[in-house]
Amino acid sequence: MKRWLPIAILLTSALYIFEIRPEPQAFKFFFKLIPMWLILYYAYSHMPSAKKSVHRLMLSGLFFGMFGDGLIMYWFVLGLAAFLIGHLFYTAGFLVQWRFSWLRFSLIVPIAIYSFIMGRELVISLIEQNNAGLVVPVLFYIIVISLMGWSAIMTGNRGAIVGSFLFLISDSILSWNLFVSPISYADLLIMTTYYSAQFIIARSATLLNKEK
């Protein structure tokens, strides 16, 4: 059964993205979570039975991502908080795998520049829309996900890096579309990059056979 899980994840993701309509919302909620349930099970079932700290950290990140998936449909701030906790677990998991190099370390500069530009545009839009109460949680989220992306780079693990940056792309599209200006095919872009990110991160975690 394990070898069929990636196909099941792909099919259920495509089903949600292309076929499930916005209403009824409870039906959409259920189908939105199915790919993440499968991704979490995929990661768990492919990890060693004697799981090490890095495995538990990555599984926790996946769990809170799944939790955030559901919450954000009804309560944006709670969903954001769940994703933020998930990113903190991912960051801790990546830091366990830390492999220092000056080249990788220096990439914090372009990430910081991008985060600053994105944060500035979001803050301006939030204030203009009388959503000033979201400024602090949104800025904090940007800082955390940026550190998550940088910590993934510091692992030297290609899967962790690709997955983390797909997550950054997904969240950037979501926040820009939600608060700054509409983006064509936003839902398609958000969910394809999001599911891809979570699966690639999960797969990279299953390949960790020793403590870093």
C-alpha atoms as a printed R data frame, in Angstrom:
    type eleno elety resid chain resno       x      y       z
1   ATOM     1    CA   MET     A     1   0.000  0.000   0.000
2   ATOM     2    CA   LYS     A     2   2.862  2.392   0.785
3   ATOM     3    CA   ARG     A     3   3.948  2.645  -2.833
4   ATOM     4    CA   TRP     A     4   0.468  3.800  -3.869
5   ATOM     5    CA   LEU     A     5   0.357  6.680  -1.396
6   ATOM     6    CA   PRO     A     6   2.031  9.268  -3.690
7   ATOM     7    CA   ILE     A     7  -0.537  8.458  -6.395
8   ATOM     8    CA   ALA     A     8  -3.383  8.765  -3.879
9   ATOM     9    CA   ILE     A     9  -1.968 12.112  -2.705
10  ATOM    10    CA   LEU     A    10  -1.735 13.360  -6.292
11  ATOM    11    CA   LEU     A    11  -5.270 12.237  -7.181
12  ATOM    12    CA   THR     A    12  -6.934 13.620  -4.040
13  ATOM    13    CA   SER     A    13  -5.047 16.908  -4.410
14  ATOM    14    CA   ALA     A    14  -6.158 17.221  -8.033
15  ATOM    15    CA   LEU     A    15  -9.715 16.322  -7.037
16  ATOM    16    CA   TYR     A    16  -9.808 19.086  -4.430
17  ATOM    17    CA   ILE     A    17  -8.146 21.698  -6.663
18  ATOM    18    CA   PHE     A    18 -10.091 21.075  -9.863
19  ATOM    19    CA   GLU     A    19 -13.400 19.517  -8.879
20  ATOM    20    CA   ILE     A    20 -14.530 20.497  -5.381
21  ATOM    21    CA   ARG     A    21 -16.762 23.572  -5.393
22  ATOM    22    CA   PRO     A    22 -16.813 26.251  -2.643
23  ATOM    23    CA   GLU     A    23 -20.229 25.106  -1.401
24  ATOM    24    CA   PRO     A    24 -21.163 23.264   0.708
25  ATOM    25    CA   GLN     A    25 -18.225 24.451   2.787
26  ATOM    26    CA   ALA     A    26 -18.198 21.390   5.073
27  ATOM    27    CA   PHE     A    27 -17.773 19.161   2.014
28  ATOM    28    CA   LYS     A    28 -14.904 21.349   0.787
29  ATOM    29    CA   PHE     A    29 -13.336 21.319   4.268
30  ATOM    30    CA   PHE     A    30 -13.312 17.511   4.330
31  ATOM    31    CA   PHE     A    31 -11.756 17.124   0.883
32  ATOM    32    CA   LYS     A    32  -9.175 19.833   1.550
33  ATOM    33    CA   LEU     A    33  -7.787 17.825   4.456
34  ATOM    34    CA   ILE     A    34  -7.622 14.427   2.730
35  ATOM    35    CA   PRO     A    35  -4.315 15.092   0.887
36  ATOM    36    CA   MET     A    36  -2.694 16.282   4.121
37  ATOM    37    CA   TRP     A    37  -3.924 13.222   6.026
38  ATOM    38    CA   LEU     A    38  -2.317 11.067   3.331
39  ATOM    39    CA   ILE     A    39   0.908 13.098   3.332
40  ATOM    40    CA   LEU     A    40   1.156 12.795   7.108
41  ATOM    41    CA   TYR     A    41   0.538  9.044   6.910
42  ATOM    42    CA   TYR     A    42   3.078  8.757   4.075
43  ATOM    43    CA   ALA     A    43   5.740 10.467   6.193
44  ATOM    44    CA   TYR     A    44   4.944  8.446   9.306
45  ATOM    45    CA   SER     A    45   4.844  5.076   7.524
46  ATOM    46    CA   HIS     A    46   8.121  5.656   5.657
47  ATOM    47    CA   MET     A    47  10.093  6.730   8.719
48  ATOM    48    CA   PRO     A    48  11.997  4.270  10.923
49  ATOM    49    CA   SER     A    49   9.934  2.620  13.653
50  ATOM    50    CA   ALA     A    50  12.398  4.034  16.199
51  ATOM    51    CA   LYS     A    51  11.895  7.672  15.336
52  ATOM    52    CA   LYS     A    52  14.532 10.216  16.258
53  ATOM    53    CA   SER     A    53  14.014 13.829  17.279
54  ATOM    54    CA   VAL     A    54  14.281 15.123  13.720
55  ATOM    55    CA   HIS     A    55  11.517 12.742  12.586
56  ATOM    56    CA   ARG     A    56   9.219 13.832  15.405
57  ATOM    57    CA   LEU     A    57   9.862 17.517  14.657
58  ATOM    58    CA   MET     A    58   9.023 17.104  10.979
59  ATOM    59    CA   LEU     A    59   5.896 15.070  11.751
60  ATOM    60    CA   SER     A    60   4.779 17.801  14.165
61  ATOM    61    CA   GLY     A    61   5.273 20.388  11.426
62  ATOM    62    CA   LEU     A    62   3.105 18.350   9.069
63  ATOM    63    CA   PHE     A    63   0.444 17.884  11.744
64  ATOM    64    CA   PHE     A    64   0.136 21.593  12.473
65  ATOM    65    CA   GLY     A    65   0.080 22.310   8.733
66  ATOM    66    CA   MET     A    66  -2.886 19.972   8.436
67  ATOM    67    CA   PHE     A    67  -4.491 21.667  11.452
68  ATOM    68    CA   GLY     A    68  -3.944 25.091   9.893
69  ATOM    69    CA   ASP     A    69  -5.534 23.888   6.653
70  ATOM    70    CA   GLY     A    70  -8.834 23.384   8.397
71  ATOM    71    CA   LEU     A    71  -8.768 26.362  10.737
72  ATOM    72    CA   ILE     A    72  -7.905 28.943   8.094
73  ATOM    73    CA   MET     A    73 -11.177 28.249   6.262
74  ATOM    74    CA   TYR     A    74 -13.154 29.521   9.260
75  ATOM    75    CA   TRP     A    75 -10.783 31.516  11.479
76  ATOM    76    CA   PHE     A    76  -7.919 33.164   9.593
77  ATOM    77    CA   VAL     A    77  -5.830 34.159  12.624
78  ATOM    78    CA   LEU     A    78  -6.121 30.710  14.256
79  ATOM    79    CA   GLY     A    79  -5.188 29.050  10.972
80  ATOM    80    CA   LEU     A    80  -2.241 31.416  10.646
81  ATOM    81    CA   ALA     A    81  -1.171 30.530  14.198
82  ATOM    82    CA   ALA     A    82  -1.332 26.788  13.453
83  ATOM    83    CA   PHE     A    83   0.787 27.215  10.318
84  ATOM    84    CA   LEU     A    84   3.207 29.376  12.280
85  ATOM    85    CA   ILE     A    85   3.648 26.620  14.891
86  ATOM    86    CA   GLY     A    86   4.160 24.153  12.045
87  ATOM    87    CA   HIS     A    87   6.897 26.351  10.587
88  ATOM    88    CA   LEU     A    88   8.582 26.545  13.988
89  ATOM    89    CA   PHE     A    89   8.672 22.741  14.117
90  ATOM    90    CA   TYR     A    90  10.033 22.616  10.569
91  ATOM    91    CA   THR     A    91  12.670 25.203  11.469
92  ATOM    92    CA   ALA     A    92  13.732 23.171  14.503
93  ATOM    93    CA   GLY     A    93  13.860 20.032  12.357
94  ATOM    94    CA   PHE     A    94  16.001 21.768   9.747
95  ATOM    95    CA   LEU     A    95  18.329 23.206  12.378
96  ATOM    96    CA   VAL     A    96  18.945 19.656  13.637
97  ATOM    97    CA   GLN     A    97  20.186 18.918  10.095
98  ATOM    98    CA   TRP     A    98  22.371 22.068   9.945
99  ATOM    99    CA   ARG     A    99  25.353 21.818   7.574
100 ATOM   100    CA   PHE     A   100  27.191 25.113   7.583
101 ATOM   101    CA   SER     A   101  28.615 26.770   4.498
102 ATOM   102    CA   TRP     A   102  29.236 30.467   3.952
103 ATOM   103    CA   LEU     A   103  27.475 30.401   0.583
104 ATOM   104    CA   ARG     A   104  24.294 28.960   2.067
105 ATOM   105    CA   PHE     A   105  24.569 31.244   5.093
106 ATOM   106    CA   SER     A   106  24.801 34.346   2.857
107 ATOM   107    CA   LEU     A   107  21.443 33.566   1.258
108 ATOM   108    CA   ILE     A   108  19.787 35.035   4.329
109 ATOM   109    CA   VAL     A   109  20.362 38.430   2.676
110 ATOM   110    CA   PRO     A   110  18.089 37.979  -0.400
111 ATOM   111    CA   ILE     A   111  15.524 36.219   1.785
112 ATOM   112    CA   ALA     A   112  15.540 39.175   4.206
113 ATOM   113    CA   ILE     A   113  15.198 41.662   1.325
114 ATOM   114    CA   TYR     A   114  12.259 39.748  -0.133
115 ATOM   115    CA   SER     A   115  10.607 39.477   3.288
116 ATOM   116    CA   PHE     A   116  11.051 43.207   3.901
117 ATOM   117    CA   ILE     A   117   9.480 44.143   0.547
118 ATOM   118    CA   MET     A   118   6.597 41.702   1.001
119 ATOM   119    CA   GLY     A   119   6.033 42.800   4.586
120 ATOM   120    CA   ARG     A   120   6.017 46.483   3.654
121 ATOM   121    CA   GLU     A   121   3.434 45.985   0.908
122 ATOM   122    CA   LEU     A   122   1.222 43.894   3.164
123 ATOM   123    CA   VAL     A   123   1.390 46.399   6.024
124 ATOM   124    CA   ILE     A   124   0.438 49.278   3.701
125 ATOM   125    CA   SER     A   125  -2.509 47.311   2.314
126 ATOM   126    CA   LEU     A   126  -3.697 46.109   5.724
127 ATOM   127    CA   ILE     A   127  -3.706 49.653   7.113
128 ATOM   128    CA   GLU     A   128  -5.525 50.988   4.047
129 ATOM   129    CA   GLN     A   129  -8.160 48.255   4.475
130 ATOM   130    CA   ASN     A   130  -8.595 49.043   8.190
131 ATOM   131    CA   ASN     A   131  -7.089 45.660   9.138
132 ATOM   132    CA   ALA     A   132  -4.344 47.086  11.335
133 ATOM   133    CA   GLY     A   133  -5.010 44.352  13.896
134 ATOM   134    CA   LEU     A   134  -3.521 41.830  11.466
135 ATOM   135    CA   VAL     A   135  -0.250 43.723  10.984
136 ATOM   136    CA   VAL     A   136   1.636 42.153  13.908
137 ATOM   137    CA   PRO     A   137   0.562 38.512  13.334
138 ATOM   138    CA   VAL     A   138   1.206 38.798   9.576
139 ATOM   139    CA   LEU     A   139   4.660 40.335  10.081
140 ATOM   140    CA   PHE     A   140   5.551 37.724  12.684
141 ATOM   141    CA   TYR     A   141   4.433 34.996  10.280
142 ATOM   142    CA   ILE     A   142   6.607 36.436   7.494
143 ATOM   143    CA   ILE     A   143   9.640 36.435   9.796
144 ATOM   144    CA   VAL     A   144   9.059 32.833  10.883
145 ATOM   145    CA   ILE     A   145   8.440 31.395   7.409
146 ATOM   146    CA   SER     A   146  11.486 33.282   6.091
147 ATOM   147    CA   LEU     A   147  13.640 31.759   8.826
148 ATOM   148    CA   MET     A   148  12.135 28.370   7.988
149 ATOM   149    CA   GLY     A   149  13.183 28.791   4.350
150 ATOM   150    CA   TRP     A   150  16.693 29.885   5.348
151 ATOM   151    CA   SER     A   151  17.089 27.025   7.835
152 ATOM   152    CA   ALA     A   152  16.071 24.618   5.046
153 ATOM   153    CA   ILE     A   153  18.870 26.055   2.884
154 ATOM   154    CA   MET     A   154  21.322 25.458   5.736
155 ATOM   155    CA   THR     A   155  20.555 21.731   5.663
156 ATOM   156    CA   GLY     A   156  21.898 21.349   2.127
157 ATOM   157    CA   ASN     A   157  18.964 18.961   1.656
158 ATOM   158    CA   ARG     A   158  17.487 19.540  -1.798
159 ATOM   159    CA   GLY     A   159  14.026 18.273  -0.860
160 ATOM   160    CA   ALA     A   160  13.849 20.460   2.237
161 ATOM   161    CA   ILE     A   161  14.964 23.503   0.236
162 ATOM   162    CA   VAL     A   162  12.548 22.983  -2.665
163 ATOM   163    CA   GLY     A   163   9.633 22.180  -0.343
164 ATOM   164    CA   SER     A   164  10.260 25.196   1.868
165 ATOM   165    CA   PHE     A   165  10.479 27.610  -1.035
166 ATOM   166    CA   LEU     A   166   7.326 26.224  -2.601
167 ATOM   167    CA   PHE     A   167   5.714 26.969   0.770
168 ATOM   168    CA   LEU     A   168   7.053 30.528   0.597
169 ATOM   169    CA   ILE     A   169   5.656 30.924  -2.912
170 ATOM   170    CA   SER     A   170   2.278 29.526  -1.882
171 ATOM   171    CA   ASP     A   171   1.954 31.820   1.129
172 ATOM   172    CA   SER     A   172   3.196 34.833  -0.847
173 ATOM   173    CA   ILE     A   173   0.521 34.306  -3.492
174 ATOM   174    CA   LEU     A   174  -2.147 33.771  -0.820
175 ATOM   175    CA   SER     A   175  -1.269 36.910   1.148
176 ATOM   176    CA   TRP     A   176  -0.847 39.111  -1.939
177 ATOM   177    CA   ASN     A   177  -4.144 37.903  -3.403
178 ATOM   178    CA   LEU     A   178  -5.927 38.328  -0.071
179 ATOM   179    CA   PHE     A   179  -4.579 41.698   1.022
180 ATOM   180    CA   VAL     A   180  -2.893 43.531  -1.860
181 ATOM   181    CA   SER     A   181  -4.455 42.784  -5.260
182 ATOM   182    CA   PRO     A   182  -6.165 39.848  -7.000
183 ATOM   183    CA   ILE     A   183  -3.974 37.290  -8.792
184 ATOM   184    CA   SER     A   184  -5.286 35.289 -11.724
185 ATOM   185    CA   TYR     A   185  -5.762 31.609 -10.906
186 ATOM   186    CA   ALA     A   186  -4.728 32.315  -7.309
187 ATOM   187    CA   ASP     A   187  -6.486 29.279  -5.797
188 ATOM   188    CA   LEU     A   188  -4.888 26.946  -8.341
189 ATOM   189    CA   LEU     A   189  -1.413 28.383  -7.762
190 ATOM   190    CA   ILE     A   190  -1.773 28.433  -3.973
191 ATOM   191    CA   MET     A   191  -2.949 24.858  -3.580
192 ATOM   192    CA   THR     A   192  -0.654 23.255  -6.160
193 ATOM   193    CA   THR     A   193   2.425 24.852  -4.617
194 ATOM   194    CA   TYR     A   194   1.136 24.128  -1.095
195 ATOM   195    CA   TYR     A   195   0.428 20.421  -1.553
196 ATOM   196    CA   SER     A   196   3.681 20.020  -3.492
197 ATOM   197    CA   ALA     A   197   5.582 21.766  -0.700
198 ATOM   198    CA   GLN     A   198   4.146 19.575   2.031
199 ATOM   199    CA   PHE     A   199   4.736 16.344   0.113
200 ATOM   200    CA   ILE     A   200   8.334 17.239  -0.809
201 ATOM   201    CA   ILE     A   201   9.115 18.239   2.790
202 ATOM   202    CA   ALA     A   202   7.500 15.008   4.021
203 ATOM   203    CA   ARG     A   203   9.500 12.927   1.554
204 ATOM   204    CA   SER     A   204  12.754 14.651   2.513
205 ATOM   205    CA   ALA     A   205  12.002 13.801   6.158
206 ATOM   206    CA   THR     A   206  11.551 10.111   5.347
207 ATOM   207    CA   LEU     A   207  15.067  9.973   3.918
208 ATOM   208    CA   LEU     A   208  16.667 11.006   7.209
209 ATOM   209    CA   ASN     A   209  18.128  7.796   8.577
210 ATOM   210    CA   LYS     A   210  20.476  9.246  11.153
211 ATOM   211    CA   GLU     A   211  20.614 12.115  13.594
212 ATOM   212    CA   LYS     A   212  22.312 15.155  12.160
